[in-house]
Amino acid sequence: MHSTDPLCRDCLAAAPARNGRCSACGSPRLLVHPERDRLSIAHIDCDAFYAAIEKRDNPDLADKPLIIGGGRRGVVSTACYIARTYGVHSAMPMFKALAACPHATVVHPDMQKYARVGREVRGLLFELTPLVEPLSIDEAFVDLTGTERLHRASAAETLVRFARRVENEIGISVSIGLSYCKFLAKIASDFDKPRGFSVLGRAEAKSFLADKPVRMIWGIGKVAENRLAKDGFRTIGDLQRRSEIEVMKLLGNEGRRLWRLANGLDDRSVNPERETKGISAETTFDADFSDAETLRPILFRLCEKVAKRLKTADVAGRSVTLKLKSSEFKLRTRSRSGLKPTQLASRLFENADALLKPELDGTRYRLIGIGAGDLVDAMEADRGDLTGDAGIARAKSREAAVDALRDKYGADAVVRGLALGGRAR
């Protein structure tokens, strides 16, 4: 098969097209690009992941607008593509989403289910190559360099087969971007969602990027975009037209990164050992609260959630971060680092509670969250049973018993002391 032969993404036939369709099955989903079979770095992104899983599990939702999110004071986690046609998007406040699409079905997120499906997709990726770099629960980079003989196919054909397996075996769809570097592969995966497969080659990289806004570059948000505009950089082409030295003189070391990406230069490898930055949980309330009697029990329940996720991921945290959002949407974050590694809810809460107390100054909060960071291997966690600290040993034994009961009878089978005063919701 040659790169000039259209590859049908439905039947895998490689033959000249007829009127823009596969000559074998009539499908219009043809993959054609002069560099297609010479590229091997890909970005895989599941389409409307949470919503796709809920529609898979409940076919009655298939043709309906669906929003995954919390109560009216929460935010949208994911919206299906039907809901997006009404202007609903991720991170939109729920009251705005429901105003835009009042007939949408709203489903609260089931993170355990989504994580399980995410692992299934990742498992299929690992059957292709060990070079899989997860970015989140529903996206990853892969490097298929050198796998042609193993799979008896180019990286492009292997990825087409992978996408079909995800649809047939897992019941959701993915979009794929294929290129020679991570930066362009990630851009390409957004081209043709859902069920997309787009290719960006070396020959077209600079010309493709030239007229795009600088915010297309990773790490450029609204503030950075405005700052760059003041320096005369509104499009990526503006960066391309200056020398690397000029851009560095204006923007420092960050300028070098921006100039290189603007010119399609990205030598970062796909890193299968990409470190998880942290594990967290948060909740948005249906009303604003300022009192310890309400906030502390909710915080404890969130610590239990984070502890469970740490254990599932076989890691332990050495830092704790408290997140609070006021009724005026002002964000406060407070952290403690340099802690002894832990997976225990009680130890997380001890530090989180100490961070919370100074913030109970009458401010009314609409959101509270807790995160464990600076992660290390679980083997380093809570080693009091080896150092003579009987209290830690008892805490581990207690939490292990509670976890076992919850695994068997459900998350609400055991409600521990402090959590009786409130619920994360």
PyMOL commands that set and color helices and strands:
alter all, ss='L'
color gray80, all
select helices_A, chain A and resi 36-38+49-57+59-61+81-84+94-100+111-126+148-151+155-170+182-188+205-210+214-216+222-230+236-240+244-251+253-262+292-313+345-359+378-380+384-387+390-409+417-421
alter helices_A, ss='H'
color red, helices_A
select strands_A, chain A and resi 7-8+30-31+41-46+66-69+76-79+105-107+132-136+139-143+174-179+197-199+278-289+315-316+319-326+331-336+365-373+376-377
alter strands_A, ss='S'
color yellow, strands_A
deselect
rebuild
show_as cartoon
